[in-house]
Amino acid sequence: MDAKCHPRAKFNKFAEAIIRKTLNFELFITRRVIRKGKHNLSAPAIRIAVLSIALGLAVMIVSLAILTGFQREIRDKVAGFSAHITITSYDFNNSLESSPVLMNQPFYPHLDTVSGISHIQVFAMKGGIIKTDEQIEGVIVKGAGADQDWSRLERWLVEGVMPDYSGDTVSNDILLSSHLARRLGFSLGDDLRMYFVTEGERQPRGRKFNITGIYNSGLEDFDSRYVFADIRHIRRLNNWPEDMVSGFEVIVDDFSRLDRMGEVVKTSVGYYLMAETVKEREQQIFEWLQLQDMNVVVIVNLMLLVAGFSIISALLILILEKISMIGILKAIGTRNRSIQMIFIFHAIYITAVGMFWGNVAGIGLCLLQLHFGLIPLPVESYYVSAVPINLSVFNIVLLNLGTILLCTFMLLLPSDIISRISPLRAIRMK
């Protein structure tokens, strides 16, 4: 038997035709209700619902963009000084006088071939004292080698150029923060003298450096401490051979996978070296950043509830206003489900309009702040000079889906009221 003539196939076609006609009927009534509803009593309630949804979605987009932008800025700045993962000896401590580590390691420099790791570099640390005629300032001198990746620090450069330590001779160029330069009265190109205390020596050693670059990260705790110099100075001051360093720094491709990559690095270096992620080294900062998530959770939930109750109110008012129409539709044999779909389509239309304007307003405000920095911030308190923005397509899509799902769920209660309306009483109320 031909499949086209099969009774089941005929029934399926008939069912599809009925569904198509029914859907067209519901959409037709919905369009008429929307077209004629601009001057009805429910119009103010509908406008308020649209405004609530638009305002709620815009606030959610802006709040999430600011929070993730702020977290990203602080995270990148902290990682710019400490790297994503640091490999040192187990006795590395805050005194900076740790046992050196051999550069000749099985994982160096080949660790950057591991998927998820973009770079590995050596470093050395030593405490120093900058002395001027009026002031004395203790600092941490971080020695960088020829393999140093300056890309993360380069965006904080405010004057001069990044130092180059790839030459055959020891470089006296240093990178100083604007905080220290301002505090000690130094300018770009000035010479400064720094003193170092070496174990076993009574007199501190002095070194003369030249300021070739000035940076400003906005993190005062770090800017007030760190000075970048040639790693060969640190080796000589510590009486280390040329193949000794304080440790290694590892940079990962994706910060969201930091914990996973930390485990990979710990496995690679073995048990005789210590590998720490920046989250483990700077626990207080990252715990503080995690607390900021609660603010956005509260804001998002409040805005979603406001949008949901607004659409419920608008739909209830619309049902009360169109109760006589509901009675007539029921009297001519229209099913409750079809009438419910008419009002649900109307509510979806209201939600869609509100979401459209909410996306326009939220994304527009974020783009303005991102490109023009309209809202400045005091660097001393917030570590950034302007409100940071991180526009994520994933976050925007997630917020839109959440708004759609919640508003759709909130429509179930008012649409169920339609099934309880008596046709006779509804027609009499006209």
ZAMARGU-4260 file (C-alpha; in steps of 0.2 Angstrom, whole numbers, plus 5000, padded with zeros to 4 digits):
<rodrens>
0) 5000/5000/5000 | 5006/5017/4996 | 5012/5027/5011 | 5003/5042/5006 | 4986/5032/5006
5) 4989/5024/5023 | 4976/5029/5036 | 4988/5034/5049 | 4997/5046/5036 | 4980/5053/5032
10) 4976/5056/5050 | 4993/5064/5054 | 4990/5076/5039 | 4973/5080/5046 | 4980/5083/5063
15) 4993/5094/5057 | 4981/5104/5047 | 4970/5106/5062 | 4985/5112/5073 | 4990/5124/5059
20) 4973/5132/5058 | 4971/5132/5077 | 4987/5141/5079 | 4983/5153/5065 | 4967/5157/5074
25) 4975/5160/5091 | 4988/5171/5083 | 4975/5181/5073 | 4965/5185/5089 | 4981/5189/5098
30) 4986/5202/5084 | 4968/5210/5085 | 4969/5211/5104 | 4987/5219/5103 | 4981/5231/5089
35) 4966/5237/5098 | 4974/5236/5116 | 4984/5252/5114 | 4969/5263/5119 | 4961/5251/5132
40) 4962/5252/5151 | 4975/5239/5151 | 4987/5249/5141 | 4996/5258/5156 | 4998/5241/5165
45) 5006/5234/5149 | 5018/5248/5148 | 5023/5246/5166 | 5026/5228/5162 | 5036/5231/5147
50) 5046/5245/5157 | 5049/5233/5172 | 5055/5219/5160 | 5067/5231/5151 | 5073/5239/5166
55) 5076/5223/5175 | 5085/5215/5161 | 5096/5230/5158 | 5101/5231/5177 | 5105/5212/5176
60) 5116/5214/5161 | 5125/5230/5168 | 5127/5222/5185 | 5135/5206/5178 | 5146/5215/5166
65) 5153/5226/5180 | 5155/5212/5192 | 5164/5200/5180 | 5174/5215/5173 | 5180/5220/5190
70) 5184/5202/5195 | 5194/5200/5178 | 5204/5217/5181 | 5209/5213/5199 | 5213/5195/5194
75) 5224/5200/5179 | 5233/5213/5189 | 5237/5201/5203 | 5242/5187/5191 | 5253/5200/5182
80) 5264/5201/5198 | 5263/5183/5204 | 5259/5173/5188 | 5245/5160/5187 | 5256/5146/5194
85) 5272/5148/5204 | 5285/5134/5206 | 5297/5136/5220 | 5307/5126/5233 | 5297/5122/5249
90) 5306/5134/5260 | 5301/5149/5249 | 5294/5162/5261 | 5291/5180/5264 | 5309/5184/5268
95) 5313/5181/5250 | 5329/5172/5255 | 5325/5155/5249 | 5335/5141/5243 | 5338/5143/5225
100) 5332/5130/5212 | 5341/5123/5197 | 5335/5130/5180 | 5339/5113/5172 | 5323/5104/5176
105) 5313/5091/5166 | 5298/5103/5164 | 5308/5118/5159 | 5306/5126/5146 | 5295/5112/5138
110) 5280/5114/5150 | 5273/5127/5138 | 5270/5113/5126 | 5256/5106/5137 | 5239/5110/5131
115) 5232/5124/5142 | 5249/5132/5146 | 5255/5146/5136 | 5272/5151/5144 | 5284/5147/5157
120) 5298/5159/5163 | 5311/5160/5177 | 5312/5173/5191 | 5322/5178/5206 | 5317/5188/5221
125) 5327/5199/5234 | 5323/5212/5246 | 5331/5229/5243 | 5331/5247/5250 | 5330/5262/5240
130) 5339/5277/5248 | 5337/5295/5244 | 5343/5311/5253 | 5326/5312/5262 | 5318/5295/5262
135) 5322/5276/5263 | 5310/5263/5256 | 5310/5245/5257 | 5305/5235/5241 | 5305/5218/5233
140) 5316/5217/5217 | 5309/5204/5205 | 5323/5198/5193 | 5317/5194/5176 | 5326/5185/5162
145) 5327/5184/5144 | 5312/5173/5143 | 5301/5186/5153 | 5284/5189/5145 | 5280/5207/5147
150) 5264/5207/5138 | 5253/5207/5154 | 5264/5221/5162 | 5265/5232/5146 | 5247/5238/5147
155) 5251/5246/5164 | 5266/5256/5157 | 5263/5274/5158 | 5280/5281/5154 | 5296/5275/5145
160) 5298/5257/5138 | 5299/5240/5145 | 5317/5234/5150 | 5326/5222/5139 | 5336/5209/5148
165) 5341/5198/5133 | 5358/5205/5130 | 5375/5197/5134 | 5379/5210/5147 | 5370/5213/5164
170) 5357/5227/5161 | 5355/5241/5174 | 5338/5246/5168 | 5323/5244/5180 | 5305/5246/5179
175) 5298/5256/5194 | 5280/5260/5199 | 5273/5277/5198 | 5268/5276/5216 | 5286/5273/5221
180) 5292/5286/5209 | 5280/5299/5216 | 5284/5295/5234 | 5303/5295/5232 | 5304/5310/5219
185) 5310/5300/5204 | 5307/5303/5186 | 5309/5293/5170 | 5328/5292/5165 | 5334/5295/5183
190) 5347/5285/5192 | 5344/5277/5209 | 5354/5268/5221 | 5348/5252/5229 | 5356/5243/5244
195) 5355/5224/5247 | 5359/5214/5263 | 5368/5198/5259 | 5369/5184/5271 | 5387/5183/5279
200) 5391/5200/5274 | 5391/5215/5287 | 5390/5229/5274 | 5375/5230/5262 | 5379/5230/5244
205) 5375/5245/5233 | 5369/5245/5215 | 5365/5259/5203 | 5350/5257/5192 | 5342/5268/5178
210) 5323/5270/5177 | 5318/5266/5159 | 5300/5263/5163 | 5286/5268/5175 | 5271/5257/5177
215) 5254/5259/5187 | 5244/5244/5190 | 5232/5252/5202 | 5235/5239/5215 | 5244/5250/5228
220) 5249/5234/5239 | 5259/5228/5224 | 5264/5245/5216 | 5272/5250/5233 | 5283/5235/5234
225) 5288/5228/5217 | 5303/5234/5206 | 5308/5224/5191 | 5327/5222/5187 | 5339/5210/5177
230) 5339/5193/5185 | 5358/5192/5184 | 5359/5206/5197 | 5349/5195/5209 | 5361/5180/5206
235) 5376/5190/5209 | 5369/5198/5225 | 5365/5181/5231 | 5381/5173/5226 | 5372/5160/5215
240) 5379/5152/5199 | 5371/5156/5182 | 5360/5141/5183 | 5351/5145/5199 | 5334/5155/5201
245) 5321/5157/5214 | 5308/5148/5204 | 5297/5147/5189 | 5281/5156/5183 | 5268/5147/5173
250) 5255/5157/5163 | 5239/5147/5157 | 5228/5151/5142 | 5211/5150/5152 | 5210/5157/5170
255) 5193/5147/5172 | 5204/5131/5171 | 5217/5137/5183 | 5213/5124/5196 | 5214/5110/5184
260) 5231/5116/5176 | 5237/5118/5194 | 5235/5100/5196 | 5244/5096/5180 | 5259/5107/5184
265) 5260/5099/5202 | 5261/5082/5194 | 5274/5088/5181 | 5286/5096/5194 | 5285/5081/5206
270) 5287/5081/5225 | 5303/5090/5227 | 5296/5107/5221 | 5281/5117/5227 | 5268/5123/5214
275) 5255/5136/5219 | 5241/5144/5210 | 5238/5163/5212 | 5222/5159/5221 | 5232/5149/5234
280) 5245/5163/5235 | 5233/5177/5236 | 5219/5169/5245 | 5212/5185/5254 | 5210/5194/5237
285) 5201/5180/5228 | 5190/5176/5243 | 5185/5195/5243 | 5181/5194/5224 | 5170/5178/5227
290) 5160/5188/5240 | 5155/5200/5226 | 5146/5186/5217 | 5132/5187/5231 | 5128/5205/5226
295) 5124/5200/5208 | 5114/5185/5214 | 5103/5196/5225 | 5101/5209/5211 | 5097/5196/5197
300) 5084/5187/5208 | 5076/5203/5213 | 5075/5209/5195 | 5068/5193/5189 | 5054/5193/5202
305) 5050/5211/5198 | 5048/5206/5180 | 5039/5191/5183 | 5026/5199/5195 | 5024/5213/5182
310) 5019/5202/5168 | 5007/5193/5180 | 4999/5209/5184 | 4998/5214/5166 | 4990/5198/5161
315) 4977/5198/5175 | 4972/5215/5170 | 4971/5210/5152 | 4960/5195/5156 | 4948/5205/5167
320) 4947/5218/5153 | 4944/5204/5140 | 4932/5193/5150 | 4917/5196/5139 | 4928/5191/5124
325) 4933/5175/5134 | 4914/5171/5137 | 4910/5174/5118 | 4924/5163/5113 | 4919/5149/5125
330) 4901/5150/5119 | 4905/5147/5101 | 4915/5131/5106 | 4933/5138/5108 | 4943/5127/5120
335) 4951/5133/5136 | 4968/5129/5130 | 4966/5140/5114 | 4960/5154/5124 | 4974/5152/5136
340) 4986/5152/5121 | 4979/5169/5115 | 4984/5177/5132 | 5000/5168/5133 | 5005/5174/5116
345) 5000/5192/5121 | 5011/5190/5137 | 5026/5183/5126 | 5024/5198/5115 | 5025/5210/5130
350) 5040/5200/5137 | 5049/5201/5120 | 5046/5220/5118 | 5053/5222/5136 | 5068/5211/5133
355) 5072/5220/5116 | 5073/5237/5125 | 5082/5229/5140 | 5095/5222/5129 | 5097/5238/5119
360) 5098/5248/5135 | 5110/5236/5145 | 5122/5232/5131 | 5122/5251/5125 | 5127/5257/5143
365) 5140/5244/5144 | 5147/5249/5127 | 5148/5267/5131 | 5157/5263/5148 | 5169/5251/5139
370) 5174/5263/5125 | 5173/5280/5134 | 5175/5276/5153 | 5160/5288/5157 | 5160/5283/5176
375) 5177/5285/5184 | 5182/5277/5201 | 5195/5282/5214 | 5210/5270/5211 | 5215/5270/5229
380) 5198/5262/5234 | 5194/5251/5219 | 5211/5247/5211 | 5204/5253/5194 | 5202/5271/5186
385) 5185/5268/5178 | 5170/5255/5180 | 5177/5240/5172 | 5165/5231/5159 | 5166/5213/5153
390) 5153/5210/5140 | 5151/5191/5138 | 5139/5184/5125 | 5136/5169/5135 | 5131/5179/5151
395) 5119/5189/5140 | 5111/5174/5132 | 5110/5166/5149 | 5101/5181/5157 | 5089/5182/5142
400) 5085/5163/5144 | 5082/5165/5162 | 5070/5180/5160 | 5060/5170/5146 | 5059/5154/5157
405) 5054/5164/5173 | 5041/5174/5164 | 5034/5159/5155 | 5033/5150/5172 | 5024/5165/5180
410) 5011/5164/5166 | 5004/5147/5171 | 4994/5154/5186 | 4985/5168/5177 | 4981/5158/5162
415) 4974/5144/5172 | 4960/5157/5178 | 4953/5157/5161 | 4947/5139/5163 | 4937/5144/5178
420) 4927/5157/5169 | 4909/5153/5165 | 4904/5158/5148 | 4886/5164/5153 | 4893/5175/5167
425) 4907/5182/5157 | 4894/5187/5143 | 4883/5195/5156 | 4897/5206/5162 | 4899/5215/5145
</rodrens>
